[in-house]
Amino acid sequence: MLKNRLPRSLGYVVAGCTLAVPVLAQNGADTTVLIRVTEGQSAEAARLSAAAVQSEPVARLSSNASVSLSRMGGRGLDPVVRGQNEERVDVLLDGMRVEGACPSRMDPATNRLSVALAPTLEVRTGNRTLRWGPIAGGRIVATTSAPVFADDNVTAGHITIGGADNGEGKLVNGSVAVGHNEAFLRLAGGYDESDDYQDGDGKDVRSSYENSEGRIDAAWTAQNGFFIKGMASRQEERDVSFPGRGMDAPKTDTDLYRLEVGAPVTDGSWNLMLWKADVDHVMDNFSLRQAMMKMQTNSKTRTEGARLVLDQTLNDTNDIALGIDVERNDWDATMFNGMALANEASLMWPGVERERVGVFVEGFHQIRANARLGAGVRYDRIEMDATRAGQRFTPMSGGMMSFTPAELYASAYGTDRVSANDDNVSGFVTGEWRFSPGQALEVTASHSARSPGVNERYVARKTMSGSWVGNPGLDVEKHNKLDVTLSGRAGNWHWRPSLWVDQVDDYVLRSESRYYNVDARLLGVEGEFGWSNGTWSTTSRFASVRGENRDDDQALSRIPPIQFNQTVAWTHKGHVLEVEWELARRQDRVYLEEDGGLDPATSPGYGVLNLTGSHPLMTNLSLTWAVDNVFDKTWARHVSKDNLSDEGVYRVNEPGRTVRAALTARW
């Protein structure tokens, strides 16, 4: 029933836009929209040299103190933003919202970040626009730059070759574009692999993987400003091993497609984006390890979406934006066991469908030269259902006991409800006051409604060792945030401290592999202070967050400790040297697994020193290198997953000392 309705909704948007394009494109007014937020229309150029030695782009966020990266293996770093993770952190790839295909999050959405074309990454923690939906915990925004053609060149591109000693990693990627700045065609590809790395104690950590990617994108812009862009990519991950789970991922395939058109109109612009993301994932316990009883889970997710946005400048002091978007998701995951892997042992995602239609309007008003106000409201209609909730499965091959997901939901929560319909209203009010040329105070209050995710509502796993069951009756999670930021600059100094609080009604809490609504509160302080004279620079970043389950007077699970990051850099004639000191305090406010939480234990503090450098060797050739964990310490982030394959180790350790280097040629 859901399948029959969303394509019709999608069709209305596409048809309406198709009718509007000829009319809107006739107006070639070249007017800048003050609050315009573009989707993949080339922001700043991606810094390939800085990313060249990173096999996983999201690892670059480790220098952001408000972000902590949860590790489960060599790939699949899962970002935690301001103490909130998984379904509360969404990922936008050039405006596309994508989902992972593994119930255990072996392939979080950040795995889809391109290794061939290093994207610019931005972390958003609050609602200052609603065009991409409300932000519950955080948002990772990745933007891929368009190629830049120098002088009269009709080609542009790059090739990078690199490697790492710890794990014997290898990396190669490249791109070539033909055209000019108004029209181009680009091909790009990349490959990287690694064996198991060693931690600071010299112990092997299951972390091997192979990853390859190929993509093509093109764009054309007319003289009147009308543009059209398209992209298609294929990513293949093979033999990804994990110490943090009892299974590995021998195969994950991802296909992404995006089409975007837009043009100036009146005193603004319109933009339409269509996208599709298909992910197929296989995890098992026998391809890369020994197992007495074989198990395999085949899972997939399908995402289709469309977004139409109109930006307008009403006058010198007022801007407005409005839009509509639709999105459809399909998840399915089945666990098999038995000699021939023919027995359906669990319907982990029993044919889950989600349909979302959202509309928003927001505006900004320049009160005076030094004061600006903004506000917006958004409504989302979300319908979810599990189409295979009534289908039976048998946990043990040849066993007599069989179950349905619906029976598991009823047994765990006493409900016969399977489908869910949510009417979510979100909004924000923000103000910025510049009380001096170099200082500004920004205050944002917001209300964000988040529907529970596919695991939270519908996961259905039943084994001899226990069960993991979602709750279809969960209420919508509602975040009420207040964020106060003071930013300033004077001489060579700059600063940006921030205080925030997030009062969450009906927070979705996972306890003993069950899900419940509780009231929670998260509050924190973070800041950035820096100095630079053009040659030397230093930056200090820190963040602290406290999470509390107010119903049970209990700490929330997997809340990162106080984090601090200090960098000192030297820049001269294109050469860059940087020293980074990454520190964290111990975390003893935990919700332990033995009490029903997700924290295996308290965690000790750590301090890790990293070195990086970038050097131009000649006009089109540069060398980038890094030494991570210089003193070869054994450490793990508090938010990382349990290490189930190494007795006595509570979390997956980070790599020991690692030397990485890469050569990049550009033209």
C-alpha positions in Angstrom: 0.0 0.0 0.0 2.9 2.4 0.8 4.5 1.4 -2.5 1.6 2.6 -4.5 1.4 6.0 -2.9 4.9 7.4 -2.9 5.6 7.2 -6.6 2.4 9.2 -7.1 3.7 11.8 -4.7 7.0 11.8 -6.3 5.3 12.1 -9.7 3.4 15.2 -8.5 6.7 17.0 -7.6 8.5 16.0 -10.8 5.5 16.9 -13.0 5.0 20.2 -11.3 8.7 21.0 -11.7 8.7 19.9 -15.3 5.9 22.3 -16.1 7.6 25.1 -14.2 11.1 24.8 -15.8 10.3 26.5 -19.1 8.6 29.4 -17.4 11.2 29.9 -14.7 14.2 29.5 -17.0 13.0 32.5 -19.1 13.9 34.8 -16.3 17.6 35.3 -16.4 17.9 37.8 -13.5 21.3 37.5 -11.9 20.4 38.3 -8.3 22.3 37.0 -5.3 20.1 35.5 -2.6 21.4 36.5 0.8 20.5 33.3 2.6 20.9 30.9 -0.3 22.1 27.4 0.6 23.2 25.4 -2.4 23.2 21.7 -2.8 26.4 20.6 -4.4 26.8 23.7 -6.5 30.5 23.8 -5.8 31.4 25.4 -2.4 35.1 25.7 -1.6 37.5 23.4 -3.4 38.1 20.1 -1.7 41.6 20.0 -0.2 43.0 16.9 -1.9 46.4 17.2 -0.4 45.0 17.1 3.1 42.9 14.1 2.4 45.3 12.2 0.2 46.6 10.0 3.1 43.2 9.2 4.6 41.6 6.0 3.2 38.3 6.9 4.9 37.2 10.6 4.5 35.2 10.8 7.7 38.4 10.2 9.7 39.2 13.9 9.0 36.5 14.9 11.5 38.6 13.6 14.4 40.1 17.1 14.8 36.6 18.4 15.6 36.2 18.2 19.3 32.4 18.0 19.1 32.7 14.8 17.0 33.8 11.4 18.3 34.3 8.5 15.9 33.0 5.1 16.9 35.2 2.3 15.5 34.1 -1.3 14.9 36.8 -2.3 12.4 39.2 -0.9 9.8 36.2 0.7 7.9 32.9 2.0 9.0 33.8 4.8 11.4 30.5 6.0 12.8 30.4 9.7 13.9 29.0 10.7 17.3 28.0 14.4 17.3 27.5 16.1 20.7 26.9 12.7 22.3 24.3 11.6 19.8 24.9 8.8 17.3 23.4 6.4 14.8 19.9 7.4 13.7 20.3 10.9 15.3 23.2 11.8 12.9 22.2 12.0 9.3 24.5 12.3 6.3 24.1 14.4 3.2 26.2 13.6 0.1 25.9 16.5 -2.2 22.3 17.0 -1.0 21.4 13.3 -1.1 20.3 11.6 2.1 21.6 8.0 2.1 21.1 5.0 4.5 23.3 2.0 5.4 22.2 -1.5 4.7 23.5 -3.4 7.8 21.3 -3.7 11.0 24.6 -3.8 13.0 25.9 -0.7 11.3 28.9 -2.3 9.6 28.3 0.2 6.8 27.2 3.6 8.2 26.2 6.2 5.7 29.6 7.9 6.0 31.0 4.8 4.2 29.5 6.2 1.1 31.8 9.3 1.1 33.9 9.3 -2.0 37.5 8.1 -1.9 38.1 9.2 -5.5 37.1 12.8 -5.1 37.8 14.0 -1.5 34.7 16.0 -0.4 34.6 19.1 1.8 33.1 18.0 5.2 30.9 20.2 7.4 29.4 19.3 10.8 26.1 21.0 11.6 24.7 20.8 15.1 21.7 23.1 15.1 18.7 24.1 13.0 19.4 27.3 11.0 17.6 25.9 8.0 15.0 23.2 7.6 15.3 22.5 3.8 17.1 19.2 4.5 14.9 18.3 7.5 15.3 19.0 11.2 18.6 18.2 13.0 18.0 15.9 16.0 21.6 15.3 17.0 23.9 16.3 14.2 24.4 16.3 10.4 27.5 15.5 8.3 27.4 17.5 5.0 29.8 16.4 2.3 30.2 18.6 -0.8 32.1 17.5 -3.9 33.7 20.4 -5.8 33.4 20.9 -9.5 36.7 20.6 -11.5 38.6 23.9 -11.9 40.0 24.4 -15.4 43.1 26.6 -15.4 43.6 29.3 -18.1 42.6 27.8 -21.5 43.0 24.2 -20.5 40.2 21.9 -21.5 41.2 19.1 -19.2 41.7 18.9 -15.4 42.4 16.0 -13.1 44.5 14.3 -10.5 46.1 11.0 -9.6 47.2 10.0 -6.1 49.2 7.0 -5.0 49.8 6.3 -1.3 50.3 3.7 1.4 50.6 3.0 5.1 53.0 0.8 7.0 50.6 -0.4 9.8 48.3 -2.9 8.0 50.3 -2.5 4.7 47.6 -0.2 3.4 47.6 0.8 -0.3 45.7 3.6 -1.9 45.3 4.9 -5.5 42.7 7.3 -6.9 42.3 9.7 -9.8 40.0 11.8 -11.9 40.0 13.4 -15.3 37.6 16.1 -16.5 37.0 17.5 -20.0 35.3 20.8 -20.7 35.3 24.2 -19.1 33.9 25.9 -16.0 30.4 26.1 -17.6 30.2 22.6 -18.9 32.2 19.5 -18.1 32.3 15.7 -18.0 34.4 14.0 -15.3 35.4 10.4 -14.7 36.9 9.4 -11.3 37.9 6.2 -9.5 39.7 4.9 -6.5 40.9 1.8 -4.8 42.3 1.2 -1.3 43.0 -1.9 0.8 44.6 -2.8 4.1 45.4 -5.9 6.1 44.8 -6.1 9.9 46.5 -3.3 11.7 48.3 -3.5 15.1 47.4 -1.5 18.2 50.0 0.1 20.5 50.6 -3.2 22.2 51.5 -4.9 19.0 48.2 -7.0 18.9 46.5 -7.6 15.6 43.1 -6.0 15.3 40.7 -7.5 12.8 40.5 -4.6 10.4 41.3 -5.8 6.8 39.3 -4.6 3.9 39.2 -3.8 0.2 37.3 -0.8 -1.2 36.9 0.4 -4.8 34.8 3.1 -6.4 34.0 4.4 -9.9 31.9 7.5 -10.7 30.9 9.8 -13.5 29.5 13.3 -13.2 28.7 16.1 -15.6 27.2 19.6 -15.5 26.1 22.3 -18.0 25.2 26.0 -17.2 23.4 28.2 -19.7 24.1 31.9 -20.1 20.8 32.7 -18.4 21.9 30.7 -15.3 19.9 27.6 -15.9 22.0 24.5 -15.0 21.7 20.8 -15.0 24.0 18.3 -13.2 24.1 14.6 -13.0 26.1 11.9 -11.2 26.3 8.1 -11.0 28.7 6.1 -8.9 29.4 2.5 -7.9 31.2 1.4 -4.7 32.3 -2.1 -3.9 33.5 -3.1 -0.4 35.0 -6.6 -0.1 36.2 -8.8 2.8 35.7 -6.2 5.6 36.5 -7.8 8.9 35.4 -6.6 12.3 36.5 -7.5 15.9 33.5 -5.6 17.2 30.9 -8.2 16.0 30.7 -11.9 15.6 30.4 -11.5 11.9 32.3 -9.9 9.0 31.1 -8.2 5.8 32.4 -10.1 2.7 30.4 -7.9 0.3 28.7 -4.5 0.2 27.7 -2.8 -3.1 26.4 0.8 -3.3 24.9 2.5 -6.4 24.2 6.2 -6.2 22.4 8.4 -8.8 21.7 12.1 -8.7 20.1 14.6 -11.1 19.9 18.3 -10.3 18.4 21.3 -12.2 17.9 24.9 -11.3 17.8 28.5 -12.5 17.5 32.1 -11.4 13.9 33.3 -11.1 12.7 36.8 -10.2 15.0 37.8 -7.3 16.2 34.4 -6.4 16.4 30.9 -7.7 14.8 27.5 -7.8 16.4 24.1 -7.4 15.2 20.5 -8.0 17.1 17.4 -7.0 16.2 13.8 -7.7 18.3 11.0 -6.2 18.4 7.2 -5.7 20.7 5.1 -3.5 20.8 1.3 -3.6 22.9 -0.6 -1.0 23.3 -4.4 -0.9 25.1 -5.9 2.1 26.1 -9.4 3.1 27.5 -10.3 6.5 28.5 -13.8 7.8 30.6 -15.6 10.3 32.4 -18.1 8.1 33.9 -16.3 5.0 36.8 -14.6 7.0 36.8 -16.8 10.2 36.1 -20.2 11.5 32.5 -21.0 12.7 30.9 -24.1 14.2 27.5 -23.1 13.0 27.3 -21.0 9.8 25.1 -17.8 9.8 24.6 -15.3 7.0 22.5 -12.2 6.8 21.5 -10.7 3.4 20.3 -7.2 3.7 19.5 -4.2 1.4 18.2 -0.7 1.5 16.6 1.4 -1.3 16.3 5.1 -1.1 14.5 7.4 -3.5 14.0 11.1 -3.1 13.1 14.4 -4.7 13.4 18.0 -3.3 12.2 21.3 -4.8 13.3 24.5 -3.2 12.5 28.2 -4.1 14.7 30.9 -2.7 13.6 34.6 -3.0 14.9 38.0 -1.9 11.8 40.1 -1.2 13.7 43.3 -0.6 17.0 44.6 0.8 16.2 43.2 4.2 14.0 40.1 3.7 14.7 36.7 2.3 12.4 33.7 2.2 12.8 30.1 1.2 10.1 27.4 0.8 10.1 23.9 -0.5 8.7 20.4 -0.6 10.5 17.0 -0.6 9.5 13.4 -0.7 11.5 10.3 0.2 10.9 6.6 0.2 13.0 4.0 2.0 12.8 0.2 1.8 14.8 -2.1 4.1 15.0 -5.9 4.1 17.3 -8.2 6.0 17.1 -11.9 6.6 19.4 -14.1 8.6 20.0 -17.7 7.4 21.6 -20.7 9.1 21.7 -24.5 8.6 24.1 -26.6 6.6 23.0 -25.1 3.2 22.1 -21.7 4.7 18.5 -22.4 3.6 16.8 -21.8 6.9 15.3 -18.3 7.6 16.6 -17.9 11.2 15.5 -14.2 11.7 13.7 -11.5 9.7 15.9 -8.8 11.1 14.3 -6.1 8.9 10.9 -7.7 7.9 10.3 -5.8 4.7 10.2 -2.3 6.3 8.9 0.6 4.2 9.0 4.3 5.1 7.3 7.1 3.2 8.0 10.7 4.0 6.5 13.9 2.6 7.7 17.2 4.0 7.1 20.9 3.4 8.9 23.9 4.9 9.0 27.7 4.9 11.7 29.9 6.4 12.6 33.6 6.3 15.3 35.9 7.4 15.0 39.6 8.2 17.8 42.1 8.6 16.6 44.3 11.4 19.5 46.7 11.1 23.0 46.6 9.9 24.2 44.7 13.0 21.1 42.5 13.7 19.4 39.7 11.8 16.5 37.4 12.7 15.4 34.2 11.1 12.6 31.6 11.7 11.3 28.6 10.0 8.7 25.8 10.3 8.5 22.4 8.8 5.9 19.6 8.7 6.7 16.0 7.8 4.2 13.2 7.3 5.9 9.8 7.9 4.3 6.4 7.4 6.1 3.2 8.3 5.2 -0.5 8.0 6.8 -3.9 8.2 5.3 -5.9 5.3 6.7 -9.2 6.4 5.9 -8.9 10.1 3.4 -11.8 9.9 5.9 -14.2 8.2 7.3 -17.0 10.3 10.9 -17.9 10.8 12.7 -20.7 12.7 15.7 -19.6 14.8 17.3 -23.1 14.8 17.5 -25.1 11.6 15.3 -28.1 12.0 13.8 -26.7 15.2 10.2 -26.9 16.2 9.8 -23.3 17.5 8.9 -20.7 15.0 8.1 -17.0 15.4 6.9 -14.0 13.5 8.3 -10.4 14.0 4.8 -9.3 15.1 4.8 -12.0 17.8 8.2 -10.8 19.0 6.9 -7.2 19.2 3.8 -8.4 21.1 5.9 -10.5 23.5 8.4 -7.7 24.3 6.0 -4.8 24.5 2.5 -6.1 24.7 1.4 -4.5 21.5 -0.2 -5.8 18.3 0.7 -2.5 16.5 3.0 -2.8 13.5 2.4 0.2 11.3 3.2 3.7 12.5 2.0 7.1 11.2 3.8 10.3 12.5 2.8 14.0 12.0 6.1 15.8 12.8 6.3 19.6 13.3 9.7 21.2 13.7 10.8 24.8 13.8 13.5 27.3 14.8 14.1 30.9 15.7 17.6 32.4 15.4 19.1 35.8 16.0 22.5 37.3 15.3 23.7 40.5 16.8 27.1 42.1 15.9 27.9 44.3 18.8 31.3 45.2 17.3 32.9 44.8 13.9 34.7 41.7 15.1 32.3 40.1 17.5 28.9 38.5 17.2 26.4 36.8 19.4 24.2 34.1 17.9 21.2 32.5 19.7 19.1 29.7 18.2 16.1 28.0 19.7 14.6 25.0 17.9 12.2 22.1 18.1 13.1 19.0 16.1 10.8 16.0 15.8 12.5 12.7 14.8 10.6 9.5 14.0 12.3 6.3 15.3 14.5 4.6 12.9 14.3 1.1 11.3 16.2 -0.7 14.0 14.4 1.2 16.8 10.9 0.2 15.5 11.3 -3.0 13.6 14.5 -5.0 14.1 13.5 -8.6 14.9 16.4 -11.0 15.8 15.9 -14.2 17.7 18.7 -16.6 18.5 19.7 -19.1 21.2 21.9 -16.4 22.9 19.1 -13.9 23.1 16.9 -11.5 21.1 17.0 -8.0 19.7 13.6 -6.5 19.1 12.4 -3.1 17.9 9.3 -1.4 19.3 6.7 -0.3 16.7 4.8 1.6 19.4 7.6 4.1 20.0 6.6 7.8 20.1 8.3 10.4 18.1 11.5 11.8 19.7 11.3 15.5 20.3 14.4 17.7 20.7 14.1 21.2 22.3 17.4 22.9 21.8 18.9 26.2 22.9 22.3 27.1 21.5 24.3 30.3 22.4 27.5 31.1 20.5 29.9 34.0 20.8 32.3 34.4 17.9 34.9 37.1 17.6 38.2 38.1 15.9 40.7 40.7 17.0 44.1 41.1 15.4 45.6 37.7 15.0 43.2 36.0 17.4 39.8 34.4 16.9 37.5 32.6 19.2 34.1 30.8 19.2 32.8 29.4 22.5 29.3 27.9 22.6 26.8 26.7 25.3 23.9 24.4 24.4 21.2 22.3 26.0 18.9 19.7 24.4 15.8 18.7 26.4 14.5 15.6 24.7 10.9 14.3 25.2 10.4 10.6 24.4 14.1 10.0 23.8 14.5 6.5 22.3 16.6 4.5 24.8 18.1 1.1 23.9 18.3 -1.1 27.0 18.9 -4.8 27.1 18.3 -5.0 23.3 14.8 -3.4 23.7 13.7 0.2 23.0 11.7 2.5 25.2 10.8 6.2 25.4 12.2 8.2 28.3 12.8 11.9 28.9 16.4 12.9 28.6 18.6 15.9 28.7 21.9 16.6 27.0 23.9 19.8 27.7 27.4 20.8 26.8 30.0 23.4 26.2 32.5 23.7 23.4 34.8 26.2 22.0 37.5 27.1 19.6 40.4 29.6 20.2 43.1 30.3 17.7 46.0 32.6 16.7 47.7 33.1 13.3 50.3 35.4 11.8 50.1 33.9 8.4 53.2 31.6 8.9 52.5 30.2 12.3 49.1 29.2 13.7 47.7 27.4 16.7 44.2 26.3 17.4 42.6 24.9 20.6 39.3 23.0 20.4 37.4 21.5 23.3 34.0 19.9 23.9 32.2 18.5 26.9 28.8 16.9 26.9 26.6 15.4 29.7 23.7 13.0 28.9 21.1 12.0 31.4 18.1 9.7 31.4 15.8 11.8 33.6 13.2 9.1 34.1 15.7 6.8 35.8 18.3 9.3 37.0 20.8 7.4 34.9 23.6 8.4 32.5 23.0 7.8 28.8 25.2 5.3 27.0 28.1 6.1 24.8 28.5 9.7 25.8 32.1 10.9 24.9 34.2 12.3 27.7 35.7 15.8 27.7 37.7 16.1 24.5 40.5 18.5 23.7 42.4 19.0 20.4 45.5 21.3 20.1 47.2 22.0 16.8 50.3 24.0 15.9 51.0 24.6 12.2 53.7 26.2 10.1 53.1 27.3 6.5 55.7 28.6 4.1 55.7 28.8 0.3 53.2 26.0 0.0 54.9 23.8 2.7 52.7 22.9 5.6 53.7 21.1 8.8 51.3 20.4 11.6 51.5 18.9 15.1 48.2 17.7 16.6 47.6 16.7 20.2 44.4 14.8 20.7 43.3 14.3 24.4 40.3 12.9 26.2 39.5 12.6 29.9 38.4 9.3 31.4 34.7 8.6 31.2 33.2 7.2 34.4 29.6 8.3 33.9 28.3 5.2 32.1 25.3 3.0 31.6 26.9 -0.4 31.8 25.9 -3.4 29.7 25.5 -5.5 32.9 22.8 -3.0 33.9 21.1 -3.0 30.5 23.1 -0.2 28.8 25.6 -0.1 26.0 28.8 0.8 27.8 31.0 -2.3 28.4 33.0 -0.4 31.1 34.3 2.9 32.1 37.2 4.1 29.9 40.6 5.7 30.7 41.7 9.0 29.3 44.3 9.3 26.6 46.6 11.7 24.8 47.8 11.0 21.3 50.3 13.0 19.2 50.0 13.1 15.4 52.2 14.8 12.8 51.2 15.8 9.2 52.9 17.5 6.4 52.3 18.6 2.8 55.0 19.7 0.4 55.0 20.9 -3.2 57.7 19.0 -5.1 57.2 20.8 -8.4 54.4 22.7 -10.2 51.9 19.8 -10.5 53.3 17.3 -7.9 53.0 17.3 -4.1 53.9 15.0 -1.3 51.6 14.5 1.7 52.6 12.4 4.8 51.4 11.7 8.3 52.6 9.9 11.4 49.6 9.0 13.6 50.1 8.0 17.2 53.7 9.0 17.3 54.4 7.4 20.6 52.7 4.1 19.7 50.1 4.3 22.6 47.4 1.7 23.1 44.1 3.6 23.2 40.4 3.5 22.2 37.6 6.0 22.1 34.9 5.6 24.7 32.2 5.5 22.0 33.8 2.6 20.0 32.2 -0.8 19.8 33.0 -3.8 22.0 35.9 -6.0 20.9 34.3 -9.4 21.0 37.2 -11.3 19.4 39.9 -10.5 21.9 39.3 -11.6 25.5 40.0 -8.9 28.1 39.8 -5.9 25.6 36.7 -3.9 26.2 36.7 -1.7 23.0 38.2 -1.9 19.6 41.6 -0.2 19.9 42.8 2.4 17.5 45.9 1.7 15.3 49.4 2.0 16.9 52.0 4.1 15.3 51.2 4.5 11.6 53.2 6.2 8.9 51.3 7.2 5.8 52.4 9.0 2.7 51.0 9.8 -0.7 52.1 11.5 -4.0 49.5 13.6 -5.8 49.8 15.0 -9.3 47.3 17.6 -10.5 46.7 19.4 -13.8 
